[in-house]
Amino acid sequence: MNKERRKIIKDVVAKLDDAHAKLEEVYEAEQEAIENMPENLRYSTKGEEREEIADNIEEHISAVDSLRCELEEIAGSA
């Protein structure tokens, strides 16, 4: 891989780092909101929906992290 393509991948990795950080902020805020919900709402359909959303965000954080690691490996080994 030439320097130009390697730089492009490194730029993508940097953007993924930013996306990862922003998703973590959203996830933490959502978790805090869930924790602060009254118990009757927390265990209602609305609370379950918020838990599911938080779980999905957490899965996407993991996916972004995996992609970032793979791209770093590609850029470093090429």
PDB file as gemmi writes it, atoms N, CA and C in Angstrom:
CRYST1    1.000    1.000    1.000  90.00  90.00  90.00 P 1                      
ATOM      1  N   MET A   1       0.863  -1.176   0.000  1.00  0.00           N  
ATOM      2  CA  MET A   1       0.000   0.000   0.000  1.00  0.00           C  
ATOM      3  C   MET A   1       0.905   1.233   0.000  1.00  0.00           C  
ATOM      4  N   ASN A   2       0.554   2.196  -0.814  1.00  0.00           N  
ATOM      5  CA  ASN A   2       1.393   3.383  -0.873  1.00  0.00           C  
ATOM      6  C   ASN A   2       1.053   4.356   0.262  1.00  0.00           C  
ATOM      7  N   LYS A   3       1.885   5.376   0.407  1.00  0.00           N  
ATOM      8  CA  LYS A   3       1.729   6.340   1.503  1.00  0.00           C  
ATOM      9  C   LYS A   3       0.385   7.063   1.447  1.00  0.00           C  
ATOM     10  N   GLU A   4      -0.054   7.390   0.247  1.00  0.00           N  
ATOM     11  CA  GLU A   4      -1.313   8.135   0.095  1.00  0.00           C  
ATOM     12  C   GLU A   4      -2.506   7.322   0.614  1.00  0.00           C  
ATOM     13  N   ARG A   5      -2.587   6.067   0.226  1.00  0.00           N  
ATOM     14  CA  ARG A   5      -3.692   5.219   0.693  1.00  0.00           C  
ATOM     15  C   ARG A   5      -3.577   4.931   2.198  1.00  0.00           C  
ATOM     16  N   ARG A   6      -2.341   4.755   2.657  1.00  0.00           N  
ATOM     17  CA  ARG A   6      -2.128   4.541   4.087  1.00  0.00           C  
ATOM     18  C   ARG A   6      -2.608   5.772   4.883  1.00  0.00           C  
ATOM     19  N   LYS A   7      -2.319   6.958   4.351  1.00  0.00           N  
ATOM     20  CA  LYS A   7      -2.764   8.188   5.020  1.00  0.00           C  
ATOM     21  C   LYS A   7      -4.284   8.282   5.039  1.00  0.00           C  
ATOM     22  N   ILE A   8      -4.921   7.887   3.950  1.00  0.00           N  
ATOM     23  CA  ILE A   8      -6.385   7.904   3.888  1.00  0.00           C  
ATOM     24  C   ILE A   8      -6.955   6.990   4.975  1.00  0.00           C  
ATOM     25  N   ILE A   9      -6.376   5.804   5.101  1.00  0.00           N  
ATOM     26  CA  ILE A   9      -6.861   4.877   6.129  1.00  0.00           C  
ATOM     27  C   ILE A   9      -6.637   5.467   7.526  1.00  0.00           C  
ATOM     28  N   LYS A  10      -5.495   6.080   7.741  1.00  0.00           N  
ATOM     29  CA  LYS A  10      -5.225   6.694   9.051  1.00  0.00           C  
ATOM     30  C   LYS A  10      -6.202   7.826   9.343  1.00  0.00           C  
ATOM     31  N   ASP A  11      -6.589   8.574   8.316  1.00  0.00           N  
ATOM     32  CA  ASP A  11      -7.597   9.627   8.488  1.00  0.00           C  
ATOM     33  C   ASP A  11      -8.955   9.024   8.861  1.00  0.00           C  
ATOM     34  N   VAL A  12      -9.298   7.913   8.217  1.00  0.00           N  
ATOM     35  CA  VAL A  12     -10.548   7.218   8.539  1.00  0.00           C  
ATOM     36  C   VAL A  12     -10.501   6.725   9.988  1.00  0.00           C  
ATOM     37  N   VAL A  13      -9.362   6.194  10.407  1.00  0.00           N  
ATOM     38  CA  VAL A  13      -9.201   5.728  11.787  1.00  0.00           C  
ATOM     39  C   VAL A  13      -9.418   6.885  12.765  1.00  0.00           C  
ATOM     40  N   ALA A  14      -8.876   8.037  12.449  1.00  0.00           N  
ATOM     41  CA  ALA A  14      -9.060   9.210  13.323  1.00  0.00           C  
ATOM     42  C   ALA A  14     -10.537   9.594  13.411  1.00  0.00           C  
ATOM     43  N   LYS A  15     -11.244   9.523  12.294  1.00  0.00           N  
ATOM     44  CA  LYS A  15     -12.674   9.834  12.303  1.00  0.00           C  
ATOM     45  C   LYS A  15     -13.457   8.787  13.090  1.00  0.00           C  
ATOM     46  N   LEU A  16     -13.025   7.537  12.979  1.00  0.00           N  
ATOM     47  CA  LEU A  16     -13.668   6.487  13.770  1.00  0.00           C  
ATOM     48  C   LEU A  16     -13.411   6.692  15.267  1.00  0.00           C  
ATOM     49  N   ASP A  17     -12.228   7.179  15.610  1.00  0.00           N  
ATOM     50  CA  ASP A  17     -11.948   7.504  17.019  1.00  0.00           C  
ATOM     51  C   ASP A  17     -12.929   8.557  17.526  1.00  0.00           C  
ATOM     52  N   ASP A  18     -13.174   9.575  16.708  1.00  0.00           N  
ATOM     53  CA  ASP A  18     -14.130  10.624  17.081  1.00  0.00           C  
ATOM     54  C   ASP A  18     -15.535  10.051  17.219  1.00  0.00           C  
ATOM     55  N   ALA A  19     -15.931   9.223  16.260  1.00  0.00           N  
ATOM     56  CA  ALA A  19     -17.262   8.607  16.309  1.00  0.00           C  
ATOM     57  C   ALA A  19     -17.394   7.730  17.548  1.00  0.00           C  
ATOM     58  N   HIS A  20     -16.354   6.987  17.860  1.00  0.00           N  
ATOM     59  CA  HIS A  20     -16.348   6.121  19.043  1.00  0.00           C  
ATOM     60  C   HIS A  20     -16.567   6.954  20.306  1.00  0.00           C  
ATOM     61  N   ALA A  21     -15.832   8.048  20.418  1.00  0.00           N  
ATOM     62  CA  ALA A  21     -15.950   8.912  21.599  1.00  0.00           C  
ATOM     63  C   ALA A  21     -17.355   9.502  21.712  1.00  0.00           C  
ATOM     64  N   LYS A  22     -17.912   9.937  20.597  1.00  0.00           N  
ATOM     65  CA  LYS A  22     -19.258  10.517  20.619  1.00  0.00           C  
ATOM     66  C   LYS A  22     -20.309   9.473  20.973  1.00  0.00           C  
ATOM     67  N   LEU A  23     -20.161   8.273  20.431  1.00  0.00           N  
ATOM     68  CA  LEU A  23     -21.099   7.208  20.762  1.00  0.00           C  
ATOM     69  C   LEU A  23     -21.013   6.841  22.238  1.00  0.00           C  
ATOM     70  N   GLU A  24     -19.817   6.845  22.788  1.00  0.00           N  
ATOM     71  CA  GLU A  24     -19.665   6.559  24.216  1.00  0.00           C  
ATOM     72  C   GLU A  24     -20.361   7.625  25.060  1.00  0.00           C  
ATOM     73  N   GLU A  25     -20.239   8.892  24.648  1.00  0.00           N  
ATOM     74  CA  GLU A  25     -20.924   9.970  25.366  1.00  0.00           C  
ATOM     75  C   GLU A  25     -22.435   9.753  25.353  1.00  0.00           C  
ATOM     76  N   VAL A  26     -22.965   9.410  24.179  1.00  0.00           N  
ATOM     77  CA  VAL A  26     -24.405   9.173  24.050  1.00  0.00           C  
ATOM     78  C   VAL A  26     -24.818   7.978  24.906  1.00  0.00           C  
ATOM     79  N   TYR A  27     -24.023   6.916  24.846  1.00  0.00           N  
ATOM     80  CA  TYR A  27     -24.319   5.715  25.624  1.00  0.00           C  
ATOM     81  C   TYR A  27     -24.336   6.022  27.121  1.00  0.00           C  
ATOM     82  N   GLU A  28     -23.327   6.720  27.597  1.00  0.00           N  
ATOM     83  CA  GLU A  28     -23.251   7.055  29.019  1.00  0.00           C  
ATOM     84  C   GLU A  28     -24.424   7.936  29.446  1.00  0.00           C  
ATOM     85  N   ALA A  29     -24.798   8.893  28.599  1.00  0.00           N  
ATOM     86  CA  ALA A  29     -25.934   9.756  28.915  1.00  0.00           C  
ATOM     87  C   ALA A  29     -27.227   8.951  28.955  1.00  0.00           C  
ATOM     88  N   GLU A  30     -27.370   8.015  28.029  1.00  0.00           N  
ATOM     89  CA  GLU A  30     -28.573   7.184  27.996  1.00  0.00           C  
ATOM     90  C   GLU A  30     -28.625   6.271  29.224  1.00  0.00           C  
ATOM     91  N   GLN A  31     -27.487   5.700  29.587  1.00  0.00           N  
ATOM     92  CA  GLN A  31     -27.429   4.854  30.778  1.00  0.00           C  
ATOM     93  C   GLN A  31     -27.790   5.649  32.035  1.00  0.00           C  
ATOM     94  N   GLU A  32     -27.272   6.864  32.120  1.00  0.00           N  
ATOM     95  CA  GLU A  32     -27.578   7.720  33.267  1.00  0.00           C  
ATOM     96  C   GLU A  32     -29.069   8.047  33.307  1.00  0.00           C  
ATOM     97  N   ALA A  33     -29.643   8.339  32.141  1.00  0.00           N  
ATOM     98  CA  ALA A  33     -31.076   8.639  32.072  1.00  0.00           C  
ATOM     99  C   ALA A  33     -31.899   7.436  32.521  1.00  0.00           C  
ATOM    100  N   ILE A  34     -31.477   6.256  32.117  1.00  0.00           N  
ATOM    101  CA  ILE A  34     -32.190   5.039  32.521  1.00  0.00           C  
ATOM    102  C   ILE A  34     -32.093   4.850  34.027  1.00  0.00           C  
ATOM    103  N   GLU A  35     -30.895   5.026  34.563  1.00  0.00           N  
ATOM    104  CA  GLU A  35     -30.689   4.858  36.005  1.00  0.00           C  
ATOM    105  C   GLU A  35     -31.496   5.858  36.825  1.00  0.00           C  
ATOM    106  N   ASN A  36     -31.743   7.025  36.260  1.00  0.00           N  
ATOM    107  CA  ASN A  36     -32.475   8.066  36.977  1.00  0.00           C  
ATOM    108  C   ASN A  36     -33.988   7.990  36.776  1.00  0.00           C  
ATOM    109  N   MET A  37     -34.438   7.043  35.968  1.00  0.00           N  
ATOM    110  CA  MET A  37     -35.882   6.884  35.757  1.00  0.00           C  
ATOM    111  C   MET A  37     -36.521   6.318  37.024  1.00  0.00           C  
ATOM    112  N   PRO A  38     -37.716   6.757  37.332  1.00  0.00           N  
ATOM    113  CA  PRO A  38     -38.436   6.121  38.439  1.00  0.00           C  
ATOM    114  C   PRO A  38     -38.636   4.637  38.124  1.00  0.00           C  
ATOM    115  N   GLU A  39     -38.641   3.808  39.155  1.00  0.00           N  
ATOM    116  CA  GLU A  39     -38.722   2.359  38.954  1.00  0.00           C  
ATOM    117  C   GLU A  39     -39.930   1.947  38.123  1.00  0.00           C  
ATOM    118  N   ASN A  40     -41.073   2.591  38.355  1.00  0.00           N  
ATOM    119  CA  ASN A  40     -42.261   2.192  37.604  1.00  0.00           C  
ATOM    120  C   ASN A  40     -42.094   2.440  36.101  1.00  0.00           C  
ATOM    121  N   LEU A  41     -41.333   3.470  35.724  1.00  0.00           N  
ATOM    122  CA  LEU A  41     -41.067   3.725  34.307  1.00  0.00           C  
ATOM    123  C   LEU A  41     -39.918   2.868  33.785  1.00  0.00           C  
ATOM    124  N   ARG A  42     -38.951   2.649  34.636  1.00  0.00           N  
ATOM    125  CA  ARG A  42     -37.768   1.891  34.234  1.00  0.00           C  
ATOM    126  C   ARG A  42     -38.133   0.475  33.785  1.00  0.00           C  
ATOM    127  N   TYR A  43     -39.098  -0.107  34.445  1.00  0.00           N  
ATOM    128  CA  TYR A  43     -39.487  -1.475  34.122  1.00  0.00           C  
ATOM    129  C   TYR A  43     -40.732  -1.538  33.242  1.00  0.00           C  
ATOM    130  N   SER A  44     -41.102  -0.407  32.678  1.00  0.00           N  
ATOM    131  CA  SER A  44     -42.236  -0.352  31.754  1.00  0.00           C  
ATOM    132  C   SER A  44     -41.730  -0.567  30.328  1.00  0.00           C  
ATOM    133  N   THR A  45     -42.642  -0.532  29.386  1.00  0.00           N  
ATOM    134  CA  THR A  45     -42.273  -0.674  27.981  1.00  0.00           C  
ATOM    135  C   THR A  45     -41.293   0.413  27.566  1.00  0.00           C  
ATOM    136  N   LYS A  46     -41.533   1.618  28.026  1.00  0.00           N  
ATOM    137  CA  LYS A  46     -40.653   2.744  27.696  1.00  0.00           C  
ATOM    138  C   LYS A  46     -39.244   2.507  28.226  1.00  0.00           C  
ATOM    139  N   GLY A  47     -39.156   2.049  29.457  1.00  0.00           N  
ATOM    140  CA  GLY A  47     -37.850   1.762  30.043  1.00  0.00           C  
ATOM    141  C   GLY A  47     -37.133   0.644  29.309  1.00  0.00           C  
ATOM    142  N   GLU A  48     -37.870  -0.382  28.933  1.00  0.00           N  
ATOM    143  CA  GLU A  48     -37.288  -1.496  28.186  1.00  0.00           C  
ATOM    144  C   GLU A  48     -36.799  -1.036  26.815  1.00  0.00           C  
ATOM    145  N   GLU A  49     -37.544  -0.148  26.192  1.00  0.00           N  
ATOM    146  CA  GLU A  49     -37.131   0.394  24.894  1.00  0.00           C  
ATOM    147  C   GLU A  49     -35.818   1.167  25.034  1.00  0.00           C  
ATOM    148  N   ARG A  50     -35.713   1.952  26.096  1.00  0.00           N  
ATOM    149  CA  ARG A  50     -34.482   2.726  26.319  1.00  0.00           C  
ATOM    150  C   ARG A  50     -33.303   1.805  26.592  1.00  0.00           C  
ATOM    151  N   GLU A  51     -33.541   0.718  27.324  1.00  0.00           N  
ATOM    152  CA  GLU A  51     -32.486  -0.271  27.577  1.00  0.00           C  
ATOM    153  C   GLU A  51     -32.028  -0.903  26.262  1.00  0.00           C  
ATOM    154  N   GLU A  52     -32.988  -1.222  25.410  1.00  0.00           N  
ATOM    155  CA  GLU A  52     -32.665  -1.827  24.115  1.00  0.00           C  
ATOM    156  C   GLU A  52     -31.852  -0.863  23.251  1.00  0.00           C  
ATOM    157  N   ILE A  53     -32.225   0.397  23.268  1.00  0.00           N  
ATOM    158  CA  ILE A  53     -31.487   1.414  22.514  1.00  0.00           C  
ATOM    159  C   ILE A  53     -30.063   1.516  23.048  1.00  0.00           C  
ATOM    160  N   ALA A  54     -29.913   1.557  24.364  1.00  0.00           N  
ATOM    161  CA  ALA A  54     -28.585   1.632  24.969  1.00  0.00           C  
ATOM    162  C   ALA A  54     -27.755   0.409  24.586  1.00  0.00           C  
ATOM    163  N   ASP A  55     -28.371  -0.761  24.607  1.00  0.00           N  
ATOM    164  CA  ASP A  55     -27.666  -1.986  24.214  1.00  0.00           C  
ATOM    165  C   ASP A  55     -27.215  -1.913  22.759  1.00  0.00           C  
ATOM    166  N   ASN A  56     -28.071  -1.388  21.887  1.00  0.00           N  
ATOM    167  CA  ASN A  56     -27.711  -1.245  20.475  1.00  0.00           C  
ATOM    168  C   ASN A  56     -26.554  -0.272  20.292  1.00  0.00           C  
ATOM    169  N   ILE A  57     -26.585   0.816  21.028  1.00  0.00           N  
ATOM    170  CA  ILE A  57     -25.484   1.785  20.951  1.00  0.00           C  
ATOM    171  C   ILE A  57     -24.191   1.120  21.398  1.00  0.00           C  
ATOM    172  N   GLU A  58     -24.258   0.337  22.472  1.00  0.00           N  
ATOM    173  CA  GLU A  58     -23.073  -0.350  22.975  1.00  0.00           C  
ATOM    174  C   GLU A  58     -22.520  -1.323  21.921  1.00  0.00           C  
ATOM    175  N   GLU A  59     -23.393  -2.025  21.235  1.00  0.00           N  
ATOM    176  CA  GLU A  59     -22.962  -2.934  20.173  1.00  0.00           C  
ATOM    177  C   GLU A  59     -22.277  -2.170  19.039  1.00  0.00           C  
ATOM    178  N   HIS A  60     -22.808  -1.000  18.701  1.00  0.00           N  
ATOM    179  CA  HIS A  60     -22.206  -0.196  17.636  1.00  0.00           C  
ATOM    180  C   HIS A  60     -20.860   0.369  18.068  1.00  0.00           C  
ATOM    181  N   ILE A  61     -20.726   0.701  19.335  1.00  0.00           N  
ATOM    182  CA  ILE A  61     -19.426   1.149  19.846  1.00  0.00           C  
ATOM    183  C   ILE A  61     -18.397   0.046  19.637  1.00  0.00           C  
ATOM    184  N   SER A  62     -18.786  -1.156  19.956  1.00  0.00           N  
ATOM    185  CA  SER A  62     -17.889  -2.301  19.783  1.00  0.00           C  
ATOM    186  C   SER A  62     -17.546  -2.518  18.313  1.00  0.00           C  
ATOM    187  N   ALA A  63     -18.530  -2.369  17.434  1.00  0.00           N  
ATOM    188  CA  ALA A  63     -18.303  -2.542  16.001  1.00  0.00           C  
ATOM    189  C   ALA A  63     -17.344  -1.477  15.462  1.00  0.00           C  
ATOM    190  N   VAL A  64     -17.516  -0.241  15.893  1.00  0.00           N  
ATOM    191  CA  VAL A  64     -16.626   0.845  15.466  1.00  0.00           C  
ATOM    192  C   VAL A  64     -15.214   0.556  15.950  1.00  0.00           C  
ATOM    193  N   ASP A  65     -15.088   0.099  17.188  1.00  0.00           N  
ATOM    194  CA  ASP A  65     -13.776  -0.211  17.743  1.00  0.00           C  
ATOM    195  C   ASP A  65     -13.101  -1.339  16.969  1.00  0.00           C  
ATOM    196  N   SER A  66     -13.858  -2.365  16.629  1.00  0.00           N  
ATOM    197  CA  SER A  66     -13.306  -3.485  15.852  1.00  0.00           C  
ATOM    198  C   SER A  66     -12.832  -3.019  14.479  1.00  0.00           C  
ATOM    199  N   LEU A  67     -13.650  -2.217  13.823  1.00  0.00           N  
ATOM    200  CA  LEU A  67     -13.284  -1.696  12.511  1.00  0.00           C  
ATOM    201  C   LEU A  67     -12.024  -0.845  12.604  1.00  0.00           C  
ATOM    202  N   ARG A  68     -11.977   0.006  13.617  1.00  0.00           N  
ATOM    203  CA  ARG A  68     -10.805   0.870  13.816  1.00  0.00           C  
ATOM    204  C   ARG A  68      -9.542   0.032  13.979  1.00  0.00           C  
ATOM    205  N   CYS A  69      -9.617  -1.004  14.799  1.00  0.00           N  
ATOM    206  CA  CYS A  69      -8.458  -1.873  15.030  1.00  0.00           C  
ATOM    207  C   CYS A  69      -8.019  -2.579  13.749  1.00  0.00           C  
ATOM    208  N   GLU A  70      -8.982  -3.070  12.983  1.00  0.00           N  
ATOM    209  CA  GLU A  70      -8.658  -3.746  11.725  1.00  0.00           C  
ATOM    210  C   GLU A  70      -7.991  -2.803  10.737  1.00  0.00           C  
ATOM    211  N   LEU A  71      -8.500  -1.588  10.658  1.00  0.00           N  
ATOM    212  CA  LEU A  71      -7.910  -0.624   9.729  1.00  0.00           C  
ATOM    213  C   LEU A  71      -6.514  -0.207  10.178  1.00  0.00           C  
ATOM    214  N   GLU A  72      -6.305  -0.060  11.483  1.00  0.00           N  
ATOM    215  CA  GLU A  72      -4.968   0.255  11.986  1.00  0.00           C  
ATOM    216  C   GLU A  72      -3.985  -0.848  11.611  1.00  0.00           C  
ATOM    217  N   GLU A  73      -4.453  -2.079  11.716  1.00  0.00           N  
ATOM    218  CA  GLU A  73      -3.623  -3.212  11.371  1.00  0.00           C  
ATOM    219  C   GLU A  73      -3.264  -3.188   9.884  1.00  0.00           C  
ATOM    220  N   ILE A  74      -4.263  -2.900   9.054  1.00  0.00           N  
ATOM    221  CA  ILE A  74      -4.030  -2.829   7.610  1.00  0.00           C  
ATOM    222  C   ILE A  74      -3.041  -1.719   7.285  1.00  0.00           C  
ATOM    223  N   ALA A  75      -3.232  -0.548   7.857  1.00  0.00           N  
ATOM    224  CA  ALA A  75      -2.361   0.588   7.567  1.00  0.00           C  
ATOM    225  C   ALA A  75      -0.948   0.355   8.093  1.00  0.00           C  
ATOM    226  N   GLY A  76      -0.863  -0.361   9.196  1.00  0.00           N  
ATOM    227  CA  GLY A  76       0.456  -0.609   9.773  1.00  0.00           C  
ATOM    228  C   GLY A  76       1.217  -1.715   9.083  1.00  0.00           C  
ATOM    229  N   SER A  77       0.510  -2.655   8.504  1.00  0.00           N  
ATOM    230  CA  SER A  77       1.189  -3.806   7.887  1.00  0.00           C  
ATOM    231  C   SER A  77       1.460  -3.614   6.395  1.00  0.00           C  
ATOM    232  N   ALA A  78       0.872  -2.582   5.836  1.00  0.00           N  
ATOM    233  CA  ALA A  78       1.024  -2.401   4.384  1.00  0.00           C  
ATOM    234  C   ALA A  78       2.248  -1.584   4.050  1.00  0.00           C  
TER     235      ALA A  78                                                      
END                                                                             
